[in-house]
Structures are given as C-alpha cells and as structure tokens.
Amino acid sequence: MDQIRTRFTERFDLRFPIVCAPMALVTGGKLAGAATQAGGLGILGGGYAGMLGGEPDLETEYGLAGNQPIGIGVITWAAAQNPGVIDWAIAKNPRCLFLSFGDPAAFAAKANDAGIPVFCQVQTLDHARAAIDAGAAVIVAQGTEAGGHGASRSTMPFVPEVADLIAKNAPDTLLLAAGGIADGRGLAASLMLGAGGVLVGSRFWAAAEALSPQPAIDRAIASDGDGTVRTIVADQLRGVAWPDEYSFRMLKNRLTEDWTGRDMEARAQFGAMKDAYDTARANGDFDIVATVVGEAAGLIHDRPEAAEIMQRMAAEASVLLSNGAALVAKG
Ligand SMILES: Cc1cc2nc3c(=O)[nH]c(=O)nc-3n(C[C@H](O)[C@H](O)[C@H](O)COP(=O)(O)O)c2cc1C
C-alpha cells in the first residue's frame, strides 16, 4: 500500500495521514525523525519548555532528527513562562509549531508571521474557536481517551462536532483526531468522522525510538484500557501547576489507588511529594511515577520501530476503507 490521501496529506506532502504526537520526555529527535521518514509527520516534544526539570535538551534532540522535516510542540502554558522556547522553535523553521493546553493566540501569531503552520490541540469547542481565531492551519480534536494530559470530551462525538464547527467557520482549516487511536481501525474511523488524519501518542510512546523507559512499556503491555485512569493527584502531589481544566491519563498505580477520591486533599498538599517523585523517577519506581499511556494501552502489545507502527496502521486502515464499500447494500 503506497499511500492514503486526504486534504491533510496533500497540504503537508505526506504518504500517510499519521502524526506522531509531541510527547514530553518521549518524542525526541530520533522518534520524530523516524515518523517523518516513514511517511507521516513527527513532532518533537518540547514539553514543559524546561520548566519541569530533567527534560531532554531540545537543541540536541532536534539535531537527532537528522535532516528529516519535523514539527516542534510545546505545552503552551509552560512556554508562556519561558517564551524564549518559542523563538528558538521558530528559528528552526520547523514543519509546524504545535500548541496545546493554553491560549495559543500570541505564539500562533509569531509562527504565522514566520510562515510556519500552526497546529492547535483542543479539548473543547471553545478551544476550537480560539484556535480558529488564532489562525491555526490544523486543529487537533483530542478526546479524553488520550494518554497524558487532556480533558473530558470523548473522541467519537467530539471530532465530528469540531468538523462541523470548522466546516461552518473556517473551511480551509484541517482537522486531526486524537485520543485512543492506535491501529488501522482507529485511523479508518477517524477519517469517517471527518478528520483528515490522526495524531497518535500512546502507540508511538511504545516505539523502539521513543525515550520511554522499557519497564513502563512492559507495564502498559501487561495492562489494558481498563488499567488507566484520568487523575489530578499526580500533578498536585509532584507540584506541577497544571490549569484546573486538565487532568492526566496514566496507568493506575499505587499512588493513584492510595489517592482515589482524595482530590481536594491532594490539592491542599500541592508539591508535598516533589522530592519523593523525583527520586522515584530516578529509580524507575512506577508504583509512584506515572506510566503515561492512554486507553490505547489495551491495543499495545509490542515495541516495534516507528516505521513498522506507521505501516501497520496504514495497511490495516486501507483494507478497512476499501472493504467499507461492501457494507452498502445496493438495489
Ligand atoms: C507520554 C505522553 C506524553 C504526552 N505529552 C504531551 C505534551 O508534552 N504535549 C502535548 O501537546 N501533548 C502531549 N501528550 C498528548 C498527545 O499530544 C496526544 O493528544 C495523545 O497522546 C493522543 O492520544 P493517544 O495517547 O491515545 O494516542 C502526551 C501523551 C502521552 C501518551
């Protein structure tokens, strides 16, 4: 199978409508470069723009993508505290600037002025309207199934609702679906929902090139979608000041089990476990540290290279899309 063509692949000159998400501490230059080389688009995870501590050096990671054109993504509220990272990103002339979790307006304007397409990941219709106002070239509608941070809308109804909003207000804007998409079934379904492609995190989190620790991947493979939870306690206890509207999907572990139903208490103890969390991260203690994966955990059974993930998804989707026509009875 040579390619899957959508408005998104045409605009960005890709073989497959598959984007590797900019995952903090996970999507380094090797993974982003491999995703682009395999026919999709890889986006370097600029994460917390250095605000978290212990993040990989972005200059080094960007270099590891070689000469593959990749995008750069940042957590917008964190970049607002270190806007130099946006200037750094724009100076690289990336394939896109990916903004998520915060007001995109100021950074989008800078990128648009520099001729760099802006991708805005959104979790509500209000976010989608703000992305349109900010001049986003691509809106990524993220459902609650997603690994990592997100909110409460579900991918299945949220994507077509955003598709309708775009069709009415900004028909040139492109749409990607995100949240729970890890195989060709999810890709084919997303195209039917009105998206021009998919943004995939969890499945690439378990790619050979990802910076993810192997013991965390082993846990995810042994678990399934039921084994994940959306929670605020990990951020509160480790003292990372996420805006209230977002929570974090991760594998259930001892920490989330101990703190179930104790959100207010965790808020009152903001940062109380910072040192313990940092130590647990250094020791690879995933009973405390988050294994950051979405409901797609149940669809992840191995750790292949990014190219293999891309090929499998595209091949499975193209069979499903081709066979779909046979479902329609004639006469
Ligand atoms: C390990 C991990 C880290 C993530 N980090 C970020 C991030 O730094 N910035 C961001 O915009 N999204 C981040 N996300 C969310 C992705 O952009 C995307 O919405 C999500 O992975 C899609 O759902 P899926 O995990 O089911 O594929 C992260 C996701 C995962 C799994």
The ligand as an SDF file (V2000), in Angstrom:
LIG
                    3D

 31 33  0  0  0  0  0  0  0  0999 V2000
    3.5250   10.0040   27.2400 C   0  0  0  0  0  0  0  0  0  0  0  0
    2.7050   11.1150   26.6900 C   0  0  0  0  0  0  0  0  0  0  0  0
    3.1780   12.4200   26.7870 C   0  0  0  0  0  0  0  0  0  0  0  0
    2.4370   13.4670   26.2310 C   0  0  0  0  0  0  0  0  0  0  0  0
    2.9630   14.7210   26.2830 N   0  0  0  0  0  0  0  0  0  0  0  0
    2.3410   15.7210   25.6090 C   0  0  0  0  0  0  0  0  0  0  0  0
    2.9400   17.0050   25.5040 C   0  0  0  0  0  0  0  0  0  0  0  0
    4.0150   17.2590   26.0450 O   0  0  0  0  0  0  0  0  0  0  0  0
    2.2960   17.9600   24.7920 N   0  0  0  0  0  0  0  0  0  0  0  0
    1.1090   17.6980   24.1620 C   0  0  0  0  0  0  0  0  0  0  0  0
    0.5930   18.5820   23.4980 O   0  0  0  0  0  0  0  0  0  0  0  0
    0.5010   16.5080   24.2750 N   0  0  0  0  0  0  0  0  0  0  0  0
    1.0970   15.5120   24.9550 C   0  0  0  0  0  0  0  0  0  0  0  0
    0.5010   14.2790   25.0210 N   0  0  0  0  0  0  0  0  0  0  0  0
   -0.8360   14.0830   24.4240 C   0  0  0  0  0  0  0  0  0  0  0  0
   -0.7120   13.8590   22.9080 C   0  0  0  0  0  0  0  0  0  0  0  0
   -0.4670   15.0890   22.2690 O   0  0  0  0  0  0  0  0  0  0  0  0
   -1.9790   13.2550   22.2940 C   0  0  0  0  0  0  0  0  0  0  0  0
   -3.0750   14.0980   22.4760 O   0  0  0  0  0  0  0  0  0  0  0  0
   -2.3720   11.9000   22.8520 C   0  0  0  0  0  0  0  0  0  0  0  0
   -1.2700   11.0800   23.0440 O   0  0  0  0  0  0  0  0  0  0  0  0
   -3.3520   11.2250   21.8900 C   0  0  0  0  0  0  0  0  0  0  0  0
   -3.9750   10.1310   22.4690 O   0  0  0  0  0  0  0  0  0  0  0  0
   -3.3410    8.6470   22.4840 P   0  0  0  0  0  0  0  0  0  0  0  0
   -2.3150    8.7000   23.5770 O   0  0  0  0  0  0  0  0  0  0  0  0
   -4.4920    7.7800   22.8120 O   0  0  0  0  0  0  0  0  0  0  0  0
   -2.7480    8.3910   21.1430 O   0  0  0  0  0  0  0  0  0  0  0  0
    1.2020   13.2170   25.6010 C   0  0  0  0  0  0  0  0  0  0  0  0
    0.7480   11.9080   25.5110 C   0  0  0  0  0  0  0  0  0  0  0  0
    1.4680   10.8540   26.0360 C   0  0  0  0  0  0  0  0  0  0  0  0
    0.9520    9.4630   25.8990 C   0  0  0  0  0  0  0  0  0  0  0  0
  1  2  1  0
  2  3  1  0
  2 30  2  0
  3  4  2  0
  4  5  1  0
  4 28  1  0
  5  6  2  0
  6  7  1  0
  6 13  1  0
  7  8  2  0
  7  9  1  0
  9 10  1  0
 10 11  2  0
 10 12  1  0
 12 13  2  0
 13 14  1  0
 14 15  1  0
 14 28  1  0
 15 16  1  0
 16 17  1  0
 16 18  1  0
 18 19  1  0
 18 20  1  0
 20 21  1  0
 20 22  1  0
 22 23  1  0
 23 24  1  0
 24 25  2  0
 24 26  1  0
 24 27  1  0
 28 29  2  0
 29 30  1  0
 30 31  1  0
M  END
$$$$
